[in-house]
Amino acid sequence: MKFVKEDEEDRRDYIFQKDTKTKFGAKFIIITLAILVAAVVASGIHFEWF
C-alpha cells in the first residue's frame, strides 16, 4: 500500500492524495493539534499541575 497517490498513477490503494484539499486538511489538523497541546500545557501551568 502506498502512502501518497501521485498524479500520474491510476491506483486505489493509497492513504492520501497529492492535491490541495489533502494538504490543507493536513495543515489544519496539525495546527489545531498544536493549539490544543499548547492550551493543555497553559492550563496545567495556570492550575499548578506541573
C-alpha positions as CSV (number, residue, x, y, z in Angstrom):
1,M,0.0,0.0,0.0
2,K,1.4,3.4,-1.0
3,F,1.2,6.4,1.4
4,V,0.7,9.2,-1.2
5,K,-1.0,8.9,-4.6
6,E,0.9,10.6,-7.3
7,D,-1.0,12.4,-10.1
8,E,0.1,10.0,-12.9
9,E,-0.7,6.8,-11.0
10,D,-4.1,5.1,-11.6
11,R,-4.3,3.1,-8.3
12,R,-6.8,2.9,-5.5
13,D,-4.6,1.5,-2.7
14,Y,-3.3,4.8,-1.2
15,I,-3.9,6.7,2.0
16,F,-3.5,10.3,0.8
17,Q,-3.9,12.1,-2.5
18,K,-1.4,14.8,-3.5
19,D,-3.9,17.6,-4.0
20,T,-4.7,20.9,-2.4
21,K,-7.6,19.6,-0.2
22,T,-5.4,17.0,1.4
23,K,-2.6,19.5,2.0
24,F,-5.0,22.0,3.5
25,G,-6.6,19.4,5.7
26,A,-3.3,18.0,7.0
27,K,-2.0,21.6,7.8
28,F,-5.3,22.4,9.5
29,I,-5.2,19.3,11.7
30,I,-1.6,19.8,12.7
31,I,-2.2,23.4,13.6
32,T,-5.3,22.5,15.6
33,L,-3.5,19.8,17.5
34,A,-0.6,22.1,18.3
35,I,-3.0,24.7,19.6
36,L,-4.7,22.1,21.8
37,V,-1.4,20.9,23.2
38,A,-0.4,24.5,24.0
39,A,-3.8,25.0,25.7
40,V,-3.3,21.9,27.9
41,V,0.2,23.0,28.9
42,A,-1.0,26.5,29.6
43,S,-3.9,25.2,31.8
44,G,-1.5,22.9,33.6
45,I,0.8,25.8,34.4
46,H,-2.1,28.0,35.4
47,F,-3.6,25.5,37.8
48,E,-0.1,24.5,39.0
49,W,-0.3,20.8,38.0
50,F,3.2,20.9,36.5
